[in-house]
Amino acid sequence: MEYAIDFGTSNTVVARVNENGVIETVKLPAYSSLVSDNPPLIPSFVYVVDAASEQVLIGQEVGDRGLDNKTGKGEQRFFKSFKRAIGSQVSMFVPEIDGREVEFELVGEWFLKRIIDQLPNVDSLIFTVPVDSFESYRNWLSGLCDRLSVHQVRILDEPTAAALGYGLSKGDETLLVVDFGGGTLDLSLVKLALAKDQSQDPFQDTSEAKPSRSPLGFLLKWGDRTVASTAKSSVASSSSRNSQIAKVLAKTGQNLGGIDIDNWIVDHFHTMLGLPKNSLVTRLAERIKIALSSTTSTTEVYFNDQTFESYELTLTRSQLAQILEQQQFFANLDRALDRIRQQAQRQNIDLEQIDAVLLVGGTSQIPAVKEWALRYFPIEKVKADKPFEAIAHGAISQGWELKDFLYHSYGVRYWDKRYKKHNWHTIVKSGATYPLEKPVELTLGASSPDQPSIELVIGELGETNVEVYFEDRRLVTRVLDGKQVAAQILNENSKAIAKLDPLGQMGSDRIKVFFQVDEKRTLRITVQDLLTKKNLLDDVSVVQLM
């Protein structure tokens, strides 16, 4: 059986297609929270009972035992919001528990492993990921499934999945998804269309004949045991006559979410009342934030077991709006929408052509977010009735073929003599569809006399105006005045090395490198020695761009 897992910063949702062909959210009795008016959500909590033997509690069983409100030594064993730190290059605090260093990747593995172990007959998994996630996070997910012997793994952007999960299948539609969860803000503009038969692509220019190819290569990364053609037969066959095609027109994302709002509320009470910044105060801040979605004022009580003093934490909806304004919350939403607008305009699409705006994720339930959306779109277009399940349900939906593009750029690292530091030369630009129409060529020469080889370090390049860092054992964000380049090396442990024979000399071009991204989203390189006219590397796979 196939399952979709929306692994969230605050909550996780698991979905499947049941025996009646109906998509349903899976309830795991030990782990799911059964809050009224909410679907079965699994709180993304881990409490380490014994690190040495990997004995942990996860999800609702942590909350049922009150282990999410511990202070002191017990607080060090409780993990929440750990998804944001997985695959991050941020230098962070790594706790030592029971004589073992517990990294966030390990915490995430414990959490997902216990969920997957509770699912019957797992044949394949679909994971949804934030738009701005780097390959290191996606590779971590793939590696986890390999260790769990899951034969098939597919990965899909979260807001794109949400567009499929809202079920607005009236025909040709353009949907804007605002996915605002606990850790990330993602926006995606998706065009849904129906073709009369499998051979017809409603997005294809029919003025001249073109070779057809399965757009599913734009959607899926399959494990080593499965080939892409299997994906085509298993998904596309569910719609034998009417092909449903989703084309991603624009997307953007950043590290900004509900946990940041919690931290801002904690900071507010720290300044006003001198409260500590611990997990208990953070939990109270989260309750205040949630309560203000349905009331204009709320109060929680904090008791300091060290000083035996109690404090009333009162916040109004207008005060929360002031906090959000001070933290450039609305300015970040405006910038994200502007990036979507710019990408859409390059394809001659205006925001007025959007048929529906879908608000997804727990943070989207804050009234201020809906008020922000209504500044740009009429009320009849703004939908917010499926905030938690849309992503997982869309990921498991059948019969969709998806056309997508590369969100990040990819480049080769080089030594910048002017600034005396490593820099990056872009080879594949953000927005490129794949497979590339033709390889990208790059000519390189030796940088020192008698150079025996040329090393090719491939990196994934992005831009951000949000800085993520650790403060008081919290992973927090700060909005920057300008953009910064974010780069992650993709082939750290398997650098492509072109060995030179005879040795390379300075002052002349020596090798030509051809970069290609194939239909399976694999970055491949061919290296030609310009002196000997021989191929030093021939169509070598460097990294899987999932």
C-alpha positions, 0 to 999 in steps of 0.5 A: 500500500502507498502512503503519503506523509506530510512531515510538518514542523508542528504536526504530521499528517499521514494519508492513504487511499482506502479499499473503497478508493477514497482518500483518508487521513490515517489515525494512529491511536498512540500518536494522533491528537484527537482535537475537536474540529481537527483531523487526526494530526500527529504532533511533531514531538519526540521525547528521548527516554533512553538515547543509548537504546533509542527508546523514545516517545513521539506525537501525542503520547508525549503530550499525554504524559506532560513531557512537553512542559518539562523544565530543567534536565527534562527539557533537554530530552524534549524535541519539537520543531526539529524538522527545520534543523534537518539538513541545515548548515547552521552551526547549532547546539547538539545535546548529549543525552545518556552519553550520546550526541543526539543530532536533529537528523537522528531525532527526525529518523526516530520520529518517522521510523515509529510512524512508518512502523505503525503503518500496515503493508507499506510498499511505497511512500510519498513525502512532501517537502517545502519549496525552499528545501535543499537537496540535503534534506531530500536526500536525508528523507531518501536515505531514511527510507533506504534504511527502512527498506521502503522500496519506492520513494516519491517527493513532491513540493508541499504547496503543489500537493495542496493544489491537488488536494483541495479537489477543485476539479472544475476544469482549467483552473489557476490556483495560488496556494499559500502554505503557511505551516509551523516552520515555512512559508511556501507559495505556489501557482499551479495550473490545472487542466484536463486533456481529452486523451493521454497524448494531448498536453494542454500546455504544449504548443501544438503549432509544430510536432514535438516528441512527447515525454512523460511529465511525471519525471518532473514529479518523482524521484524513485528509489534504486529498486524502481524505474520511472516507467513504473511510475507512469504506469501506476499513476497515469493508468488511473485516468485512461481517457482524461489526463489531468495535468498540473503545471507549476507556473511559479513558486517561492519559499522561505524559513518563516512559520508559526514557531517564529510567531511563538518565539516573538510572543515569548520575546514579548513577555520576556521584555514585559514581564521578565519571563524565561525563554523555555519550552513551557513559556513557548507552549503557553505562547503557542496556546495564546496564538491559537486562541487568538484565532477565535477570540480577540483576547486571551490569558494563560497563567505561568507558574515559576517553580523556582521563585513560586511566582505566578504571572498572567500572560494576556494578549489581544489580537491587536497586540499580536498584529503589532508584534507581527508588524514589528517583525516584518511579518506582513512585509515578508508575505508581500515580498513572497507574493511579489516574487510569484507575480514576477514569475507569473508575468514572465508567462503572461499571467496576471494575479487577476487570472487566479481562480482560487487562493488556497490557505493551507497550514496551521499558521494560515488560520491566524485571522491576520493571514486571511486579512492579508490575502483579502487585501489582494483577492476577493473574498469568494476566491479565498478558501481556507476550509482544508488547512491540515489535510490538503497537502497529504491528500493531494500527494496521494491523489491519483491520475495527475501528471505534473510539470515542474521546474528547478527551484534552485540554481546549481553551480561549480565552486571556484577560487575567487582570487580577487576576494580570496575565497571560494565562490560559485559559477552558476551552470543551471539557473533557477526556473530551468525545466528538465531535461535540459534542451542541451548540455551547459558547457564550461571550459576550465584550465589549471590554476597551478603549474604541473596540476595533476587533476581538476576537482569539480565541486557541485553546489545548490544555490539559493537566495534568502532574506531570512537568517536562521540561527540558535539563541537560548537553545531555540532555532529562530529566524531574523529578517535581513535587510538584503538578500544572502546567497545560500549554498550547499555542496551536493557531492562533498563525499564524491567529488568529480575529479578529472585527472590530467595526463600530461599534467596541466599548466597555467595559462591555457584552457584544458578541459571542457565540462558538459552539464546535463539534467536528465528526465529523472532529475539527475545531474550528469557530467561529461569531461573532455580533455582539450589537449588529448581529445579524450573523455576523462568522464563520460556521462557520469551521474554526479547527484540526484536532484530530487 
